[in-house]
């Protein structure tokens, strides 16, 4: 399976509109059907223009939520945040040293700033070295293709140039040369004004996750046919943004019918716009539900980002290890290794190391100077242990444990609590209200090991 890598910067306010969806997100979802895809939120790149902490936080959080809501099940997609994989910046530092200055001076981002009468001294180094960080983003994952618009093709070309220079300088084949993926079918969506490309900065957009009344107002403001004064007047389809959008969101039979009626003057702009509004709301119905679910469950989003970062790190760290060896940083005295990302999954061998036993609480007492802890003196049949549990805030008292048998993790490293050692952990299950439930083990032999 061929690999694709793409990044999206949390610019503007981080929100997505139908132009973003048709021009980028939908394309990526389609490519994920037949490619291994890596998609990252390029928050480090955003630092070149956003230097307000709260703005960057809000933009990044908004973009992550809306992008995930649109992507759906993430089949074949590794979604992560650039700053969660620190090797991106280390790779940039390494390839800085094989990147010709002239190559970066020819970069569009730098030249565009100069052409807008911005003084060279006012251009920050982040913007100037933007193409080098982008090259690092790309080369770390050894993708086959990088989807870009025609105006972004140069960034992939720069990455290829840097890759070739690295390989030639160090006589290796570490850096894979990616190809730009430029689709002639990529949609360029005209804004609701009917003249310019859809853009938040212009305000000619149709949103996806805004309140219903906002989206309805945006649809009602779409440019149609200025020569049409009355609903009975002959209408024109060409240049009519409502029909342009219906090509993507409407049901073909119904759209063709509306076109015929519109040309004949048998249907009003209001009716056609109402159909467009209904189609947009239906298209993004599930995404809007996912958006609200994730917005109210930050842990779910964190888990997705953590899993994505772990997968991304496993690939990118391997590449950077190759690069460190190639340039000579890794030598006979090296001891540094990249920390392996944690995973929510454990092997059967790891799980087998956990020893659970049945123990009887011979004595239970509240710990002085603590509002949470209960000290349990537990008999396992082959010895007595002291084990603490912090559950008084849930309404438990010493009487709930004394004289009863429960399941305990028996082989934990001792942990200091209130100046004493806790020599294990009592097992519990989560309840709906958050109160832990301790499962009685009176039917099991004292000291028996749970398998």
SVG drawing of the C-alpha trace seen along z (x, -y; Angstrom):
<svg xmlns="http://www.w3.org/2000/svg" viewBox="-44 -48 77 70">
<polyline fill="none" stroke="black" stroke-width="0.4" points="0.0,0.0 1.4,-3.4 1.9,-6.0 0.6,-9.6 1.5,-12.4 -0.4,-15.7 -0.5,-18.5 -3.0,-21.2 -2.1,-24.5 -4.5,-25.9 -4.7,-29.3 -7.6,-31.8 -9.7,-30.7 -9.3,-26.9 -12.8,-26.4 -13.6,-24.5 -16.1,-25.3 -17.5,-23.4 -14.6,-24.7 -12.1,-23.0 -14.1,-19.8 -14.4,-19.6 -10.9,-20.8 -9.0,-18.8 -10.8,-16.7 -13.0,-14.7 -10.0,-14.1 -8.1,-12.7 -10.9,-10.4 -11.1,-9.1 -7.4,-8.5 -7.5,-6.6 -9.5,-3.9 -6.4,-2.7 -3.4,-4.4 -1.7,-4.4 -2.3,-8.0 -0.6,-10.2 -2.4,-13.5 -1.0,-16.0 -2.1,-19.3 0.9,-21.6 0.8,-23.7 4.6,-24.4 4.1,-26.0 1.4,-28.2 4.0,-29.9 5.3,-31.8 2.1,-34.0 0.3,-33.3 2.2,-34.6 -0.7,-34.9 -1.0,-31.9 -4.8,-31.9 -5.3,-32.3 -3.0,-29.3 -4.7,-27.2 -8.2,-27.9 -7.3,-27.5 -5.6,-24.2 -8.3,-22.8 -11.0,-23.9 -9.2,-22.4 -8.5,-19.1 -12.2,-18.7 -13.6,-19.6 -11.1,-17.6 -11.7,-14.5 -15.4,-15.0 -15.2,-15.1 -12.8,-12.2 -15.0,-9.7 -13.6,-6.3 -9.9,-7.1 -9.6,-3.9 -6.0,-3.8 -5.4,-7.3 -2.9,-8.1 -4.0,-11.5 -1.6,-13.4 -0.3,-16.8 3.1,-17.9 4.3,-19.2 3.5,-15.8 6.3,-14.2 9.4,-16.3 11.7,-14.6 10.2,-16.9 12.3,-19.8 15.4,-17.7 15.2,-16.6 14.9,-20.2 18.1,-21.0 20.0,-18.2 18.8,-19.0 19.4,-22.7 23.1,-21.9 22.7,-20.4 20.1,-23.0 21.6,-25.7 20.7,-29.2 19.8,-30.1 17.2,-27.3 15.3,-28.8 15.6,-32.4 13.7,-31.2 10.8,-29.8 7.4,-31.4 6.6,-32.2 9.8,-34.3 9.5,-36.0 5.9,-36.8 6.6,-38.7 9.3,-40.7 7.0,-41.6 4.4,-42.9 6.9,-45.6 7.8,-43.8 11.3,-44.7 13.6,-41.7 14.5,-42.5 10.8,-42.1 10.6,-38.5 11.0,-36.0 13.4,-33.0 10.4,-30.7 8.9,-31.9 12.2,-31.9 13.0,-28.3 9.4,-27.2 10.3,-25.0 13.0,-23.2 10.6,-22.2 8.1,-21.1 10.9,-19.0 11.5,-17.4 7.8,-16.7 7.8,-14.9 11.2,-13.1 10.6,-11.6 7.7,-9.4 9.2,-8.4 5.9,-8.9 5.3,-8.0 3.1,-11.0 2.3,-14.4 -1.0,-15.8 -0.7,-19.6 -2.3,-22.3 -0.4,-23.6 0.7,-26.6 2.3,-24.3 4.2,-22.1 7.4,-24.0 7.5,-22.8 7.6,-19.1 10.3,-20.0 12.4,-21.6 12.0,-18.5 13.2,-16.4 16.2,-18.7 17.1,-18.5 16.7,-14.7 19.0,-14.4 21.6,-16.6 21.5,-14.6 21.9,-11.3 24.7,-12.6 26.6,-14.3 26.5,-11.2 26.5,-8.6 23.3,-6.9 19.8,-6.3 18.1,-7.3 15.8,-10.0 13.1,-8.9 12.2,-11.3 8.4,-11.9 6.3,-12.9 3.7,-15.7 0.2,-14.5 -1.7,-17.2 -5.2,-16.1 -6.8,-17.9 -10.1,-16.9 -9.4,-18.8 -12.3,-21.2 -11.6,-24.9 -14.8,-26.2 -16.0,-29.7 -17.3,-31.6 -20.9,-32.7 -20.2,-36.0 -19.8,-34.2 -16.5,-35.9 -13.6,-34.9 -12.3,-31.6 -14.2,-30.6 -12.3,-32.1 -12.9,-32.9 -11.0,-36.1 -13.4,-37.4 -16.4,-35.9 -17.9,-34.3 -18.2,-30.8 -20.7,-28.2 -19.8,-26.7 -20.1,-23.1 -20.3,-23.2 -21.8,-26.6 -25.4,-26.8 -28.2,-25.9 -29.4,-29.5 -25.9,-30.7 -25.6,-28.2 -29.1,-29.0 -28.2,-32.7 -25.0,-31.9 -26.9,-29.8 -29.5,-32.5 -26.8,-35.0 -25.5,-32.9 -25.0,-34.7 -27.5,-33.4 -28.7,-35.2 -28.7,-39.0 -30.8,-39.4 -33.6,-37.5 -36.0,-39.9 -39.0,-37.6 -39.4,-33.9 -41.2,-33.6 -38.3,-35.2 -36.0,-33.0 -33.0,-31.9 -29.4,-31.2 -27.4,-28.2 -23.9,-29.2 -22.2,-31.2 -25.0,-30.5 -23.2,-29.5 -26.3,-27.6 -26.3,-25.2 -22.5,-25.0 -22.8,-23.7 -25.7,-21.4 -23.4,-19.6 -21.5,-18.3 -24.3,-18.0 -27.6,-17.5 -29.2,-14.3 -28.5,-14.3 -32.1,-13.7 -33.5,-16.4 -30.8,-18.9 -31.4,-18.3 -35.1,-18.8 -34.5,-22.1 -32.2,-23.3 -34.9,-22.8 -37.5,-24.5 -35.2,-27.4 -34.4,-28.1 -38.1,-28.1 -38.9,-30.4 -41.0,-27.8 -39.0,-27.8 -37.8,-30.5 -34.3,-31.2 -35.7,-30.7 -36.9,-27.2 -33.5,-26.2 -31.6,-27.7 -33.8,-25.8 -33.0,-22.5 -29.2,-23.4 -29.5,-24.1 -31.3,-20.7 -28.6,-18.9 -25.7,-20.5 -27.3,-19.7 -27.9,-16.1 -24.4,-15.7 -22.8,-16.8 -25.4,-15.4 -23.2,-12.6 -20.1,-14.8 -22.0,-17.4 -23.0,-14.7 -19.4,-13.5 -18.3,-17.1 -20.6,-17.6 -19.6,-14.2 -15.9,-14.9 -16.3,-18.5 -17.9,-17.2 -15.4,-14.3 -11.8,-15.7 -10.4,-12.4 -11.7,-10.8 -9.8,-13.3 -6.7,-13.0 -6.7,-9.2 -6.9,-9.6 -4.0,-12.1 -2.0,-9.9 -2.5,-6.8 -1.7,-8.8 1.5,-10.3 2.6,-6.8 2.2,-5.5 3.8,-8.6 6.7,-8.4 7.4,-4.8 8.0,-5.7 9.7,-9.1 12.1,-8.0 13.3,-5.1 14.1,-7.5 15.9,-9.9 17.9,-7.1 19.1,-6.3 20.0,-10.0 21.9,-10.2 24.0,-7.2 24.6,-8.6 25.9,-11.9 28.1,-10.5 26.2,-11.7 25.7,-8.0 29.1,-6.7 30.9,-4.3 30.0,-6.4 26.4,-7.0 23.8,-6.0 20.7,-8.0 17.7,-6.1 14.3,-7.6 11.7,-6.8 9.2,-4.4 5.7,-5.8 3.4,-4.3 0.4,-2.3 -3.0,-1.5 -2.4,2.2 -0.2,4.6 1.1,8.0 -0.1,11.3 3.3,11.6 3.0,8.2 -0.4,9.1 0.8,12.4 3.2,10.6 0.3,9.2 -0.4,11.4 -3.9,11.1 -4.8,13.0 -7.7,13.4 -7.1,11.7 -9.1,11.3 -9.2,7.9 -8.4,8.7 -8.5,5.1 -9.6,1.8 -9.1,-1.7 -9.3,-5.3 -6.0,-6.9 -5.5,-10.0 -4.8,-13.3 -6.3,-11.9 -9.8,-12.4 -9.5,-9.6 -7.4,-6.7 -8.4,-3.5 -5.6,-1.2 -6.3,2.5 -4.5,5.3 -4.8,8.1 -4.2,11.8 -3.2,13.8 -2.8,17.1 0.9,17.0 1.5,13.6 0.0,10.3 0.3,7.1 -0.7,3.5 -2.6,2.0 -4.1,-1.5 -7.2,-2.4 -8.4,-6.0 -12.1,-5.7 -13.6,-7.5 -14.6,-10.4 -17.0,-7.9 -18.7,-7.2 -16.9,-4.0 -15.9,-3.4 -13.6,-0.8 -16.7,1.3 -17.2,1.9 -14.0,3.9 -13.3,5.4 -13.7,9.3 -14.4,9.6 -12.4,11.1 -11.6,9.2 -9.3,9.4 -5.9,7.7 -2.9,7.1 -0.2,8.9 3.1,8.1 3.2,4.3 6.2,2.4 5.6,0.9 4.5,-2.7 4.9,-5.3 1.6,-6.6 1.4,-8.8 4.8,-7.6 4.0,-3.9 4.3,-1.4 1.2,-0.2 2.1,3.3 -0.5,4.0 -3.8,2.7 -7.4,3.7 -9.3,4.3 -12.5,2.5 -14.8,1.9 -16.1,-1.4 -19.8,-2.2 -22.0,-4.5 -21.8,-7.3 -18.0,-7.0 -18.1,-5.2 -15.7,-2.2 -17.4,1.2 -15.4,3.8 -16.2,7.4 -16.6,9.8 -14.3,12.9 -15.7,14.9 -16.5,17.8 -12.8,18.2 -10.1,19.9 -7.9,17.5 -4.7,16.8 -5.8,18.3 -4.3,16.7 -6.7,15.4 -5.8,16.5"/>
</svg>
